[in-house]
Amino acid sequence: MVLRFHSRAQVSVELIIIFAAVVAVALLLITQLQKTTKEGSKVIDDKAKDIFDQISEID
């Protein structure tokens, strides 16, 4: 009976470790995506400004 309880506890600990690893990887990916989004937004803003400057020079 004790061995059976130990097996269940072992599975639970393994699942918690796997879950923690998945959460850690997800947080890393989210952080990287946020950084990439900020950089992309800056590039788009700069390009839009350049385009509007060129349009205003045409007029």
MDTraj code that builds the backbone (N, CA, C; nanometers):
import mdtraj as md
import numpy as np

residues = "MET VAL LEU ARG PHE HIS SER ARG ALA GLN VAL SER VAL GLU LEU ILE ILE ILE PHE ALA ALA VAL VAL ALA VAL ALA LEU LEU LEU ILE THR GLN LEU GLN LYS THR THR LYS GLU GLY SER LYS VAL ILE ASP ASP LYS ALA LYS ASP ILE PHE ASP GLN ILE SER GLU ILE ASP".split()
xyz = np.array([
    [0.0823, -0.1192, 0.0000],
    [0.0000, 0.0000, 0.0000],
    [0.0869, 0.1259, 0.0000],
    [0.1935, 0.1260, 0.0760],
    [0.2833, 0.2410, 0.0812],
    [0.3508, 0.2590, -0.0532],
    [0.3899, 0.1517, -0.1176],
    [0.4551, 0.1589, -0.2480],
    [0.3618, 0.2216, -0.3513],
    [0.2352, 0.1884, -0.3454],
    [0.1386, 0.2436, -0.4393],
    [0.1237, 0.3947, -0.4186],
    [0.1184, 0.4408, -0.2953],
    [0.1090, 0.5841, -0.2658],
    [0.2354, 0.6554, -0.3141],
    [0.3508, 0.5940, -0.2954],
    [0.4776, 0.6527, -0.3380],
    [0.4796, 0.6693, -0.4904],
    [0.4275, 0.5740, -0.5636],
    [0.4233, 0.5832, -0.7089],
    [0.3366, 0.7005, -0.7541],
    [0.2239, 0.7190, -0.6908],
    [0.1366, 0.8307, -0.7253],
    [0.2053, 0.9636, -0.6955],
    [0.2723, 0.9695, -0.5819],
    [0.3423, 1.0927, -0.5451],
    [0.4541, 1.1213, -0.6442],
    [0.5221, 1.0193, -0.6901],
    [0.6314, 1.0368, -0.7846],
    [0.5790, 1.0925, -0.9170],
    [0.4674, 1.0420, -0.9629],
    [0.4090, 1.0929, -1.0864],
    [0.3695, 1.2383, -1.0698],
    [0.3141, 1.2741, -0.9572],
    [0.2724, 1.4119, -0.9328],
    [0.3927, 1.5057, -0.9326],
    [0.5010, 1.4648, -0.8702],
    [0.6215, 1.5475, -0.8673],
    [0.6766, 1.5644, -1.0078],
    [0.6786, 1.4577, -1.0851],
    [0.7278, 1.4658, -1.2231],
    [0.6402, 1.5593, -1.3061],
    [0.5095, 1.5505, -1.2888],
    [0.4198, 1.6391, -1.3626],
    [0.4396, 1.7847, -1.3235],
    [0.4636, 1.8103, -1.1955],
    [0.4875, 1.9473, -1.1499],
    [0.6166, 2.0008, -1.2108],
    [0.7197, 1.9192, -1.2161],
    [0.8469, 1.9612, -1.2759],
    [0.8290, 1.9905, -1.4244],
    [0.7580, 1.9046, -1.4952],
    [0.7330, 1.9270, -1.6383],
    [0.6506, 2.0534, -1.6585],
    [0.5488, 2.0717, -1.5761],
    [0.4656, 2.1914, -1.5857],
    [0.5482, 2.3178, -1.5610],
    [0.6354, 2.3139, -1.4618],
    [0.7206, 2.4293, -1.4316],
    [0.8139, 2.4597, -1.5489],
    [0.8667, 2.3561, -1.6120],
    [0.9546, 2.3760, -1.7270],
    [0.8777, 2.4371, -1.8436],
    [0.7569, 2.3907, -1.8676],
    [0.6748, 2.4454, -1.9761],
    [0.6416, 2.5916, -1.9492],
    [0.6089, 2.6243, -1.8256],
    [0.5788, 2.7634, -1.7900],
    [0.7021, 2.8512, -1.8097],
    [0.8195, 2.8015, -1.7701],
    [0.9432, 2.8780, -1.7861],
    [0.9725, 2.9048, -1.9340],
    [0.9555, 2.8045, -2.0174],
    [0.9784, 2.8226, -2.1607],
    [0.8771, 2.9210, -2.2186],
    [0.7534, 2.9109, -2.1770],
    [0.6496, 3.0035, -2.2253],
    [0.6831, 3.1468, -2.1859],
    [0.7295, 3.1672, -2.0633],
    [0.7667, 3.3019, -2.0195],
    [0.8834, 3.3567, -2.1011],
    [0.9803, 3.2715, -2.1310],
    [1.0923, 3.3156, -2.2141],
    [1.0448, 3.3555, -2.3540],
    [0.9567, 3.2761, -2.4115],
    [0.9045, 3.3070, -2.5445],
    [0.8234, 3.4360, -2.5434],
    [0.7416, 3.4545, -2.4419],
    [0.6603, 3.5759, -2.4323],
    [0.7495, 3.6987, -2.4202],
    [0.8525, 3.6890, -2.3374],
    [0.9453, 3.8004, -2.3206],
    [1.0141, 3.8344, -2.4520],
    [1.0575, 3.7322, -2.5235],
    [1.1251, 3.7544, -2.6514],
    [1.0293, 3.8150, -2.7541],
    [0.9054, 3.7685, -2.7569],
    [0.8074, 3.8237, -2.8499],
    [0.7756, 3.9695, -2.8189],
    [0.7694, 4.0035, -2.6914],
    [0.7453, 4.1429, -2.6541],
    [0.8603, 4.2314, -2.6995],
    [0.9817, 4.1839, -2.6826],
    [1.0994, 4.2602, -2.7264],
    [1.0975, 4.2783, -2.8784],
    [1.0680, 4.1721, -2.9502],
    [1.0629, 4.1786, -3.0960],
    [0.9521, 4.2727, -3.1421],
    [0.8390, 4.2700, -3.0734],
    [0.7274, 4.3567, -3.1089],
    [0.7637, 4.5033, -3.0905],
    [0.8313, 4.5347, -2.9818],
    [0.8733, 4.6732, -2.9580],
    [0.9704, 4.7200, -3.0657],
    [1.0657, 4.6348, -3.1018],
    [1.1628, 4.6704, -3.2060],
    [1.0929, 4.6879, -3.3405],
    [1.0003, 4.5986, -3.3716],
    [0.9257, 4.6070, -3.4972],
    [0.8406, 4.7319, -3.5029],
    [0.7808, 4.7672, -3.3931],
    [0.6988, 4.8883, -3.3869],
    [0.7839, 5.0119, -3.4125],
    [0.9031, 5.0140, -3.3568],
    [0.9931, 5.1276, -3.3772],
    [1.0331, 5.1380, -3.5254],
    [1.0636, 5.0268, -3.5866],
    [1.1018, 5.0265, -3.7279],
    [0.9862, 5.0764, -3.8139],
    [0.8651, 5.0308, -3.7860],
    [0.7480, 5.0736, -3.8631],
    [0.7239, 5.2229, -3.8453],
    [0.7374, 5.2715, -3.7224],
    [0.7201, 5.4154, -3.6987],
    [0.8233, 5.4970, -3.7766],
    [0.9475, 5.4522, -3.7744],
    [1.0531, 5.5234, -3.8477],
    [1.0260, 5.5239, -3.9981],
    [0.9847, 5.4108, -4.0519],
    [0.9564, 5.4019, -4.1960],
    [0.8367, 5.4886, -4.2330],
    [0.7344, 5.4870, -4.1491],
    [0.6157, 5.5690, -4.1764],
    [0.6538, 5.7166, -4.1760],
    [0.7365, 5.7569, -4.0815],
    [0.7815, 5.8964, -4.0767],
    [0.8592, 5.9323, -4.2033],
    [0.9483, 5.8436, -4.2460],
    [1.0248, 5.8677, -4.3695],
    [0.9320, 5.8821, -4.4898],
    [0.8322, 5.7954, -4.4985],
    [0.7397, 5.8011, -4.6113],
    [0.6609, 5.9308, -4.6110],
    [0.6113, 5.9725, -4.4956],
    [0.5356, 6.0967, -4.4873],
    [0.6234, 6.2182, -4.5172],
    [0.7515, 6.2115, -4.4758],
    [0.8444, 6.3197, -4.5087],
    [0.8646, 6.3281, -4.6607],
    [0.8782, 6.2140, -4.7252],
    [0.8957, 6.2134, -4.8708],
    [0.7695, 6.2629, -4.9410],
    [0.6543, 6.2288, -4.8903],
    [0.5287, 6.2753, -4.9491],
    [0.5169, 6.4270, -4.9354],
    [0.5552, 6.4787, -4.8187],
    [0.5456, 6.6239, -4.7983],
    [0.6441, 6.6984, -4.8861],
    [0.7550, 6.6378, -4.9221],
    [0.8518, 6.7010, -5.0125],
    [0.7964, 6.7086, -5.1551],
    [0.7113, 6.6157, -5.1937],
    [0.6526, 6.6134, -5.3281],
    [0.5570, 6.7303, -5.3448],
    [0.4819, 6.7613, -5.2413],
    [0.3825, 6.8705, -5.2494],
    [0.4512, 6.9986, -5.2608],
])
top = md.Topology()
chain = top.add_chain()
for i, resn in enumerate(residues, 1):
    res = top.add_residue(resn, chain, resSeq=i)
    for name in ("N", "CA", "C"):
        top.add_atom(name, md.element.get_by_symbol(name[0]), res)
traj = md.Trajectory(xyz[None], top)
